[in-house]
Each structure stands twice: as C-alpha cells, then as structure tokens.
Amino acid sequence: MPAPTKGARLGGSPAHERMILANLATELFRHKAITTTESRAKRLRPYAERLVTHAKKGDLASRRRVMRTIRDKGVVYSLFEEIAPTFTERPGGYTRITKIGPRKGDNAPMAVIELVQEEYSPKQAVVKEAEGAAKANATEAPAAATEETTPEATEEA
C-alpha cells in the first residue's frame, strides 16, 4: 500500500482530497484545460497522467480502473476514444502547467493545467537530449583546459 503524502492535504480528509482530484481530472478531460491554484495543479498532474496512461492501454480492466476515479461515462468515453489516441507516440508528459498571476480575492498563486496538443516528434526529443549533453560537456571542457595549464604542468614541459 502506498504511503500517504506528507504535509497538508488539499481538502480536510484523504477522502475529500481524492474527490477534489477526481473532479479536477474530470473537468480537465472535459475542457482540455482548467485554471486552478498552483498546488492543486501540481497534485493533479501525476494523477491525470496516470489516467491517460491507463486510457492508452485501452482494455476493459483499464477502463474499469479509470471509471473508479472518473464517474462521468461521457468523459471516460472521450478520454479513451479521443484523447488517448492523440498520445499514442508520446511516452509521457501529457499535461502542461503554466503559472499565471495571483487570484484577485486572496492573492493565491494560480496556474493553468492543460493537455498537450502539439504532435510528439521523437527526433525533437533526441535533439533536446543532445543539446543538454553538449551543454554539460561545454561546462566540463573549460575545467579540463584549466587543469592542463597549471604551473606544475608548465614546469614539467
């Protein structure tokens, strides 16, 4: 059994938090993007991505597992028939959180969580990984060059 999350919960009790996350996930899949507080968006992201992963499998057991969370059959149908097929090539990262300004009434930090609509291209992902590796090598290269020009190295030569 997984350990409960530490710290304050979104609602008053664990059951209330589960219902909040289920309702947020339902509305996310219904509208493709929702505006909520940053803390709720951060807690919703892994929850919603797990549901999309189950929907990508598409079998009956996965549908029943998703139905335990999302009670609206129309939303479950659209998740399995419309949303999940768009993510077949994408290995993860189905949602995006964008921070926006604070809420007017209580100054709570707000964010928009949305389903990623862009097409996934594996070539683009490989390029980003290569750029990250090149940056890492570039930061190591000046350190290696400074080691070679130490006074001991010049005396030995």
C-alpha positions in Angstrom: 0.0 0.0 0.0 1.5 3.4 -0.9 2.4 5.7 1.9 0.1 8.8 2.2 1.5 12.1 1.1 3.1 14.2 3.8 2.0 17.6 4.7 -1.3 19.4 4.3 -3.9 17.9 2.0 -6.0 19.8 -0.4 -9.2 19.0 1.5 -9.9 18.3 5.1 -9.5 14.5 4.8 -7.9 12.0 2.5 -11.4 11.1 1.1 -12.1 14.8 0.4 -8.7 15.1 -1.4 -9.4 12.1 -3.6 -12.8 13.7 -4.6 -11.1 17.0 -5.3 -8.6 15.4 -7.6 -11.2 13.2 -9.3 -13.3 16.3 -10.0 -10.3 18.3 -11.3 -9.3 15.4 -13.5 -12.9 15.1 -14.9 -13.0 18.8 -15.8 -9.5 18.7 -17.3 -10.5 15.9 -19.6 -13.8 17.6 -20.4 -12.4 21.0 -21.2 -8.8 20.1 -22.1 -7.5 23.0 -19.9 -8.5 24.4 -16.5 -7.5 27.2 -14.2 -6.8 26.3 -10.6 -4.3 27.0 -7.9 -0.7 26.0 -8.4 -0.8 23.5 -5.5 -3.8 21.8 -6.9 -2.3 21.7 -10.4 0.9 20.2 -9.1 -1.1 17.5 -7.3 -3.3 16.9 -10.3 -0.5 16.4 -12.9 0.6 12.8 -11.9 -3.0 11.8 -11.2 -4.2 12.9 -14.6 -1.1 11.5 -16.4 -1.7 8.1 -14.8 -5.3 8.1 -16.0 -4.1 8.9 -19.6 -1.6 6.0 -19.4 -4.4 3.6 -18.4 -6.5 5.0 -21.3 -3.7 4.4 -23.8 -3.8 0.7 -22.9 -7.5 0.7 -23.9 -8.5 -2.7 -22.4 -11.5 -3.3 -20.2 -9.6 -3.5 -17.0 -8.0 -0.1 -17.7 -11.5 1.3 -18.5 -12.8 0.0 -15.2 -9.9 1.4 -13.3 -10.4 4.8 -14.8 -14.2 4.5 -14.1 -13.4 4.2 -10.4 -12.0 7.7 -10.5 -14.0 9.5 -13.2 -17.7 8.8 -12.7 -18.9 10.5 -15.8 -19.2 8.0 -18.6 -19.1 10.6 -21.3 -15.8 11.9 -20.1 -14.4 8.4 -19.9 -15.5 7.7 -23.4 -13.9 10.9 -24.7 -10.7 10.0 -22.7 -10.4 6.6 -24.3 -11.7 7.4 -27.8 -10.4 11.0 -28.5 -7.7 12.0 -26.0 -5.7 8.8 -25.6 -5.2 8.1 -29.3 -3.5 11.5 -29.7 -0.9 10.4 -27.1 0.0 7.0 -28.6 3.5 8.1 -29.6 4.2 10.3 -26.6 5.9 8.3 -23.8 4.8 10.7 -21.0 4.3 14.4 -20.3 0.7 14.6 -21.3 0.0 17.8 -19.3 1.5 21.2 -19.1 1.3 23.7 -16.1 1.6 27.4 -16.9 1.7 29.8 -14.0 -0.4 32.9 -14.3 -0.9 35.9 -12.0 -2.3 35.7 -8.5 -6.1 35.4 -7.8 -7.7 38.8 -7.1 -9.6 37.9 -4.0 -7.0 36.2 -1.8 -3.8 36.5 -3.8 -3.4 32.8 -4.3 -0.9 31.7 -6.9 -2.9 30.5 -9.9 -1.9 28.2 -12.8 -3.4 26.7 -16.0 -3.1 23.0 -16.4 -3.8 21.7 -19.9 -3.4 18.7 -22.1 -0.5 19.0 -24.5 -1.9 19.4 -28.0 1.3 19.5 -30.1 2.4 16.5 -32.0 5.2 14.5 -30.4 8.3 14.1 -32.5 10.9 11.6 -31.3 13.5 13.4 -33.4 12.9 16.6 -31.5 13.3 14.8 -28.2 16.6 13.4 -29.2 17.8 16.8 -30.3 16.9 18.3 -26.9 18.8 15.5 -25.1 21.8 16.1 -27.4 21.7 19.8 -26.6 21.6 19.1 -22.9 24.6 16.7 -23.2 26.5 19.3 -25.3 25.9 22.0 -22.6 27.2 19.6 -19.9 30.3 18.8 -22.0 30.9 22.5 -22.6 30.9 23.3 -18.9 33.3 20.4 -18.3 35.7 21.4 -21.1 36.9 24.7 -19.6 37.6 23.0 -16.3 39.7 20.4 -18.1 41.5 23.2 -20.0 42.4 25.0 -16.8 43.8 21.8 -15.3 46.2 21.4 -18.2 47.7 24.9 -17.8 48.6 24.6 -14.1 52.1 25.8 -13.1 53.3 22.2 -12.5 52.3 21.2 -16.0 54.3 24.0 -17.5 57.4 23.2 -15.4 57.3 19.5 -16.5 57.1 20.5 -20.2 
